[in-house]
Amino acid sequence: MSDDAFEAAYGRPAELAWHAPGRVNIIGEHTDYNDGFALPAALPLGVTAQVAARDDGVIRASSVQDDDAVTVPIVDLAPGSVQGWAGYVVGVIWAFREAGHHMPGLDIVVDGSVPIGSGLSSSAALECAVAGAVDDLFGLGSTPADLITVARRAENDYVGVPTGALDQSASVLCREAEALFIDFRSMDTRRVPLDLDGAGLRLLVIDTQARHQLADGEYAKRRAECARAAELLGVPMLRDIDDDGLAGALERLTDPVLRRRARHIVTENARTLQTVRVLEGQGDPRAIGALLLASHVSLRDDFEVSCRELDLAVSTAMDTGAHGARMTGGGFGGSAIALVDDTDTDAVTDAVQGAFAEAELTAPVIFAMQPARGAHRCDE
Ligand code: GAF
């Protein structure tokens, strides 16, 4: 983003800017709120937040993508008091204030390139860019874990979407050319090499244009079902059931819906660990393809969070030679990923476009990605 947007909005230069990325999740879906495992990577798309301090207790926020600017006294902020994109921005200020930090006032301009509702974490990118910029502007000394907490509070408690920690952790902690293994019980993370170029591979992101909306109740329903299954099984979280214990656990769950939900979480955790083993073993990354596809089938049939567009993207990519493909993110629309040989990139892209056209669906947006850098100050 050029300084012009800030100057145009507020008639003075910004003091500093932070960028935070969206993410894809390579594998480990809906596992975060079950204390399980995931393996995200940062997108080369994200949000930049430019900021400058004020001393009158007011926050003014504007967006390059949206004409509706907001001006609010910080003292008036309460969960849900500002709606739309600006809610994610002021939600971060609210969360810093709730954490005991003095917020003197500020002007913010945000500029985002992650498509909204695409399942690529546009909201986490927005929260994390603002959190990094505000922390830096006021010298709050937050650790990466603090930034993740503040960004999550904005999402969960201010905006009111009951997500886990996946998206904000990925946006803050991911690194270039790597995926990030996260254990959501300990919050330990480990960098996992993901040199796709070196292996002659591309990770295609297929934004199906079917817009997902996590706030519509289905996501919260899945969370409640997982919690109920764990309760019936007498464990704190479904993470506490492993592959060996799965058959016995499934026998004890009489409700077929809860049985399917539990099976997804237990098998998805096992697939995530296996994916990390393959990538850390420095073997051919193509070997994770079967795990990606198995993850999609499990999300489609057991967790029931896929949709027609995601299934079509995955099956077409697989039919055209992808090594693996799956929906990524929360589901109910959004994006899929496909692991393809770089020589097959055009063929897979054309085939998916063709299949969507034939099915009279909106044309998907498809691009190849390399894992990018997590949240950082723009001049560093
Ligand atoms: C969404 C949520 F925000 C994450 O916390 C995670 O649960 C994901 O869906 C599914 O893995 O992105």
Boltz pocket constraint, residues with backbone or C-beta under 6 A from the ligand:
constraints:
  - pocket:
      binder: B
      contacts: [[A, 25], [A, 28], [A, 29], [A, 30], [A, 31], [A, 32], [A, 33], [A, 119], [A, 163], [A, 164], [A, 165], [A, 166], [A, 167], [A, 329], [A, 330], [A, 331]]
      max_distance: 6.0
